[in-house]
Structures are given as structure tokens and as C-alpha cells.
């Protein structure tokens, strides 16, 4: 029987059966338009608002602070472009980091072409920003700080509460891309001083094509899509009720008994990390060893290319991802790995294994059996490795 082990949960997660079960009626019997005033429309409106309450509860927000979007990327775009537009008279300076997701980085690049000034904070070798660097970067015309909660490649968790506190003291809006974090760590937007937060359902067992943006009450946020009056006149378009209901169910499941779930995932992660370090020479763990997402494992392997490693793993029934050039169609390695100081040749040999609640100890054992063999086989083809061995 062919073995298949999925270890790319940071890219997407399988739709949970319980989530599909609550979505199905919205695709069949409860098919109404939530803007309609008759019974079928009211039923759709009821489940829509119930999902909004679930999302709000999961992150410590109020239901009227939650706006549904088509993705985490859309939520990032809306938050950043919206604040840039609404607060342009106050200033045009934004602070971010060099390791943000491209949904943030490309949005900021767009704004730079339209007269905005962006400071990209560096990170240390473990992927953490310096709070002193953040304080020093603040200017009189700074209107937004956008820093991700946890990095999608190396798993490093930023000091979000402290960043939010600094922003609050300076009366600057703080947005965080929490797409990787929701369902993997505790989020409380009030306690962590978060003004705006982006999330995406498919990262924690929900459907693709739906996300949400939290916007603290009192923040001016312009409409993102013009048309009808959906999402309190902020985002026009008939609501994707089935997916929104799926988001609500998924976030409720993901955040229920969160510590118990993440402790199991963390144990598998730690077994993978220690097994790789013990059995494979010339490897480097990327990201912070402790301040790290529960399921994230990211290593650089010297003397091999990430693409070849991924293909060989796939042939052995292991699905993972790489931060190297080959997976993005770019000639450059991951901007995240370069930002933490890895040279190009080592950054090209990176591997991300992201553990989820679908994974087992048997999965980890199988990877630890196959991965050293694959790495050794690939290194035997490398003249650099041959020279080192001599």
C-alpha cells in the first residue's frame, strides 16, 4: 500500500468533516441571500451572524468588529490600504518587517509607488524583531505598524503584546497578519493590544476562499468593495454563507481545548526536530527554538537543493514544502531565510515540515526513517559534499 503523509499544514489543512457537515445545508436547503427579508433570507442571515459571533469569541473581539473577506490576503490588503487611505492626512509612514508574507510586502510596495514611506525592520538570526528598532523607527507621521504574529516559513512568534503596547502609547494603529497563528496559539486582541487582525479559514480546518478582518471599534476603515450594503457597507457582494459558516465552525473547533491540542502537535514537532538534528549532519534549525509555532519545523540542509529534496520526499509519500527558489518560480531563495542571515547556497536547501492535528507519531517515525536516507543520497551527488568529506 502506497504511503502518504501530509506535512504541509502551514500551506493548507484538510477540511474537517464536522465543518463540512455544517456547510452542506447552506449549499442545499438553507441557500438564501442574507440580504433578503423573507424567511429563507432571514435563515441565511441568522447563520451568518452566528458565525461572526464565533469568530469574535475565538479572538476576544466583539461581533461588530468582524468583517468577512475572501481570504487572509484580502484581509491584509484591506487593512493596510484602508488605513493608508483613511489616515493619509495624518501621515504616510508605515512600519513593517522584512519577513512578512507577500500579501503584506506586495501591498506595501504598491503603497510606496503611491507616495507612502515604509520602514522594514530587520530581524535577528532567529527571526525576531527588536523592540528598540521599532521604537526608533517611529516618526511623527507614522500611521500604521503591521507585524505578523508568527512567520509562515520559520514559525517564529513575535512579541505581539509588546508591539501593540508601543503602538498604543504612540497612538499608532497596529495590524497583525495572524493567518498562521489562529488555531495554533492563544489570541486575545484586547489583551494583546491588537487594533486589526487578519485570519484565514483554511489554515485551521475550514474551507478555502474565506477569511476575516478584525477591526477595533473606532478605527476608520473605508469600504473595500463598492456595491451593495453587505458587511455593514464595507465589503459589497452577496455573502458566501456556506464558507462563512464553515469558518465559524472551524475556528470554534480549533480554539476549543487549544492547549491540549497544541501540546500534542508540539510533541511531534519536537520529536521531528531532535530526530533530524541527531541523525543528519550539516543541518540548521531555522527560527526561534522556543518562541515558535507548535507545528513548525524548518531546516536548512547544506550541499543539497530544496527542490530535489521535495521531489525525493514526494516519491517516498511525504508531502512538505521549501522556502527555496524552486517552489516560487523565482531564482532567489526565500526572503525570510535571507533576512535571518543565511547565505544563498544554504537558504536554497531548506525544508519546512508543518505538523497538524491529522499527524501521528507513526508519521514522524516514517519521516525520520526516510529523510536521512534521502539527504545522504542527494549529498552523494554533490561535489561540494565530496570535498568536505575528504
C-alpha positions in Angstrom: 0.0 0.0 0.0 1.4 3.4 -1.0 2.3 5.6 1.9 1.0 9.2 2.0 2.0 11.6 4.8 0.9 15.2 4.6 3.2 17.6 6.4 2.3 20.9 4.8 -0.3 22.1 7.2 1.0 25.6 7.1 0.1 25.8 3.4 -3.4 24.4 4.0 -5.3 22.0 6.1 -7.9 19.4 5.2 -11.5 20.4 5.6 -12.8 18.8 8.8 -15.8 16.6 8.5 -17.7 18.5 11.2 -17.1 21.7 9.3 -18.4 20.2 6.0 -21.4 18.9 7.8 -22.5 22.4 8.9 -21.7 23.8 5.5 -23.8 21.4 3.4 -27.2 22.7 4.4 -26.1 26.2 3.3 -25.4 24.7 -0.2 -28.8 23.0 -0.4 -31.8 23.8 1.8 -30.5 27.0 3.5 -29.5 28.7 0.2 -31.0 32.1 0.8 -29.5 35.5 0.3 -28.8 37.1 3.7 -30.0 40.5 2.4 -33.5 39.2 1.6 -36.2 39.9 4.2 -38.3 36.8 3.6 -37.9 33.6 5.6 -35.2 31.9 3.5 -33.1 35.1 3.6 -33.6 35.5 7.3 -32.4 32.0 7.9 -29.2 32.7 6.0 -28.7 36.0 7.9 -29.1 34.1 11.2 -26.3 31.6 10.4 -24.1 34.4 9.0 -24.3 36.3 12.3 -23.8 33.2 14.4 -20.6 32.6 12.5 -19.5 36.2 13.2 -20.1 35.7 16.9 -17.9 32.5 16.8 -15.0 34.3 15.1 -15.3 37.2 17.6 -15.3 34.9 20.6 -12.3 33.0 19.4 -10.1 36.1 19.3 -11.6 38.1 22.2 -13.4 40.6 19.9 -17.0 41.9 19.6 -19.1 40.6 16.7 -19.5 44.0 15.1 -15.7 44.2 14.9 -15.5 41.2 12.5 -15.7 41.6 8.7 -15.7 38.6 6.4 -13.3 38.5 3.4 -12.4 36.2 0.6 -9.0 35.3 2.1 -6.3 36.2 4.5 -4.6 38.1 1.7 -7.6 40.2 1.1 -7.8 41.0 4.8 -4.2 42.1 4.8 -4.8 44.3 1.7 -7.9 45.8 3.1 -6.3 46.6 6.4 -3.2 48.2 5.0 -4.6 50.1 2.1 -7.6 51.1 4.1 -5.6 52.7 6.9 -3.3 54.3 4.3 -6.3 55.9 2.7 -8.2 56.9 5.8 -5.2 58.4 7.7 -3.3 59.9 4.8 -3.8 63.4 6.2 -2.1 62.4 9.4 0.9 60.8 7.7 2.2 58.5 5.1 4.7 56.4 7.1 4.2 52.7 7.8 6.4 50.3 9.8 6.6 46.6 8.9 9.3 43.8 8.8 11.5 42.2 6.2 9.9 38.7 6.8 6.2 39.5 6.3 4.0 37.3 4.0 3.9 38.6 0.4 0.3 39.6 0.9 1.7 42.3 3.2 5.0 43.0 1.4 3.5 43.5 -2.0 0.7 45.7 -0.6 3.3 47.9 1.0 5.3 48.0 -2.3 2.1 49.2 -4.0 1.7 52.0 -1.5 5.3 53.0 -1.9 4.6 53.6 -5.6 1.8 55.9 -4.5 3.9 58.2 -2.2 4.0 56.2 1.1 7.2 55.7 3.1 7.8 52.2 4.5 10.4 51.2 7.1 11.1 47.4 7.0 12.5 46.3 10.4 15.3 43.7 10.3 15.1 40.5 12.3 17.8 38.7 14.2 19.2 35.2 13.3 16.1 33.6 14.9 13.6 35.8 13.1 12.7 38.2 16.0 12.4 42.0 15.6 14.0 44.3 18.1 11.5 46.4 20.1 14.2 49.1 20.3 14.4 49.1 16.5 10.6 49.5 16.4 10.7 52.5 18.8 13.5 54.1 16.9 11.6 53.7 13.6 8.5 55.6 14.7 8.1 59.1 13.2 5.7 61.9 13.7 3.8 60.8 10.6 3.7 57.1 11.3 0.1 55.9 10.9 0.4 52.1 10.9 2.6 49.3 12.3 1.9 45.9 10.6 3.9 42.9 12.0 2.9 39.3 11.6 2.0 37.3 14.7 4.0 34.2 13.6 6.1 33.6 10.5 4.7 31.2 7.9 8.1 29.8 7.0 10.2 29.6 10.1 7.4 29.7 12.7 9.0 32.5 14.9 6.4 34.2 17.1 6.8 38.0 17.5 6.3 39.9 20.8 2.8 41.0 19.7 1.6 42.3 23.0 4.6 44.5 23.5 4.4 45.8 19.9 0.8 46.6 20.4 1.6 48.4 23.7 4.2 50.6 21.9 1.7 51.4 19.1 -1.0 52.2 21.7 1.3 54.6 23.6 2.2 56.4 20.4 -1.4 56.4 19.1 -0.5 54.4 16.0 -2.7 51.7 14.6 -1.3 48.1 14.9 -2.3 45.4 12.4 -1.1 41.8 12.6 -1.3 39.1 10.0 -2.3 36.2 12.2 -3.1 33.8 9.4 -0.6 31.2 10.7 -1.3 31.9 14.4 -5.1 31.5 14.8 -5.8 27.9 15.9 -2.2 27.4 16.9 -1.8 29.8 19.8 -4.0 31.9 22.1 -5.1 35.2 20.5 -6.8 37.9 22.6 -7.0 41.1 20.6 -7.8 43.3 23.6 -5.1 41.8 25.9 -2.5 41.9 23.1 -3.3 45.5 22.1 -4.2 44.5 18.6 -6.2 47.0 16.5 -6.6 44.9 13.4 -6.1 41.2 12.7 -6.2 39.1 9.5 -7.1 35.4 9.5 -7.9 32.6 7.0 -10.2 29.6 7.5 -8.2 27.0 5.5 -5.3 27.2 7.9 -7.3 25.6 10.7 -9.6 23.0 9.1 -12.0 25.4 7.3 -12.7 25.9 3.7 -10.6 27.9 1.2 -11.8 31.2 -0.1 -12.9 32.8 3.1 -11.2 34.8 5.8 -11.9 37.6 8.2 -10.6 41.0 9.3 -10.9 42.2 12.9 -11.1 46.0 13.1 -11.2 47.6 16.6 -14.3 49.8 17.2 -13.4 53.4 16.5 -10.9 52.8 13.7 -11.8 54.5 10.4 -11.8 51.9 7.7 -13.0 52.7 4.1 -15.2 50.4 2.1 -13.1 47.9 0.2 -15.6 46.7 -2.4 -18.3 49.1 -3.5 -21.8 48.0 -4.4 -24.4 46.6 -2.1 -24.6 47.2 1.7 -23.1 43.9 2.8 -20.7 43.7 5.8 -22.1 47.0 7.2 -21.5 48.8 3.9 -17.8 48.0 3.9 -17.5 45.0 1.5 -20.1 44.6 -1.2 -21.1 41.3 -2.7 -23.6 38.6 -1.7 -22.1 36.7 1.2 -20.5 33.3 0.8 -22.7 31.8 3.5 -21.6 28.2 3.3 -17.9 29.1 3.6 -18.5 31.7 6.3 -20.4 29.1 8.3 -17.5 26.8 7.8 -15.1 29.4 9.1 -17.2 29.8 12.2 -17.3 26.1 12.9 -13.6 25.6 12.1 -12.4 28.4 14.4 -14.7 27.2 17.2 -13.2 23.7 16.9 -9.7 24.9 16.5 -9.7 27.1 19.6 -11.6 24.7 21.9 -9.1 23.0 24.3 -6.4 24.7 22.3 -3.6 24.0 24.8 -4.3 20.3 24.9 -4.3 20.1 21.0 -1.2 22.2 20.5 0.7 20.3 23.2 0.3 17.1 21.1 1.3 18.8 18.0 4.3 20.4 19.8 5.5 16.9 21.0 5.5 15.6 17.4 7.3 18.8 16.3 10.0 18.4 18.9 10.5 14.7 18.0 11.0 15.7 14.4 13.5 18.4 15.3 15.6 16.3 17.7 15.4 13.3 15.3 16.7 15.4 12.4 19.5 17.0 14.4 20.6 13.7 15.8 20.6 11.7 12.5 21.6 14.2 9.8 24.9 16.3 9.9 25.2 19.8 8.4 21.7 21.0 9.3 20.5 24.2 10.8 17.1 24.7 12.5 15.6 28.0 11.2 13.6 30.2 13.5 13.4 30.5 17.3 13.7 27.3 19.2 11.2 28.2 21.9 9.1 31.1 20.5 7.8 29.0 17.7 4.5 27.8 16.3 3.6 24.4 17.7 3.7 22.6 14.4 6.6 24.4 12.6 9.8 22.6 11.6 12.2 24.4 9.2 15.7 23.2 8.5 18.4 24.1 6.0 20.4 21.2 4.7 23.8 22.0 3.4 25.0 20.7 0.0 21.6 20.0 -1.5 18.8 21.8 -3.3 15.3 22.2 -1.7 13.6 21.2 -5.0 15.4 17.9 -5.3 14.7 17.2 -1.6 10.9 17.9 -2.1 10.7 15.7 -5.1 12.5 12.8 -3.4 10.3 13.1 -0.3 7.2 13.1 -2.6 8.4 9.9 -4.3 8.5 8.4 -0.8 5.0 9.6 0.1 5.9 12.6 2.2 4.4 16.0 1.2 6.2 19.1 2.5 7.4 22.5 1.3 10.5 24.5 0.9 11.5 28.1 1.2 13.9 27.8 -1.7 13.6 29.4 -5.1 12.2 26.4 -7.0 8.8 26.4 -5.3 8.1 30.1 -6.1 9.4 30.3 -9.7 12.0 32.8 -8.6 15.8 32.5 -8.9 16.1 33.9 -5.4 15.8 31.8 -2.2 13.2 32.7 0.5 13.3 36.4 1.6 12.7 35.1 5.1 15.8 32.9 5.2 17.9 35.6 3.7 16.6 38.1 6.3 17.8 35.8 9.2 21.2 35.8 7.6 21.5 32.6 5.7 23.8 32.6 2.7 22.0 31.9 -0.7 23.5 28.4 -1.1 22.2 27.3 2.3 18.9 29.0 2.1 18.3 27.1 -1.2 18.4 23.8 0.7 15.6 24.5 3.1 12.7 22.2 4.1 9.5 23.1 6.0 7.6 20.3 7.7 4.4 21.6 9.3 2.7 19.3 11.7 -1.1 19.4 12.2 -3.7 17.6 14.3 -4.0 15.0 11.5 -0.5 13.8 12.0 0.6 10.9 14.2 3.8 9.6 15.8 3.9 6.9 13.1 4.1 9.7 10.5 7.1 11.3 12.3 8.8 7.9 12.6 8.5 7.3 8.9 9.9 10.7 8.1 12.8 10.2 10.4 13.4 6.8 8.7 13.3 8.2 5.1 14.7 11.7 5.4 18.3 10.9 6.4 18.5 8.3 3.5 17.2 10.9 1.0 19.6 13.6 2.3 22.5 11.3 2.1 21.6 10.2 -1.4 21.4 13.7 -2.7 24.6 14.8 -1.0 26.5 11.9 -2.7 25.7 13.7 -5.9 27.3 17.0 -4.7 31.0 17.7 -5.4 31.0 20.2 -2.5 29.9 17.5 -0.1 32.6 15.2 -1.5 35.3 17.8 -0.9 34.0 18.3 2.7 34.1 14.6 3.4 37.6 14.4 2.2 
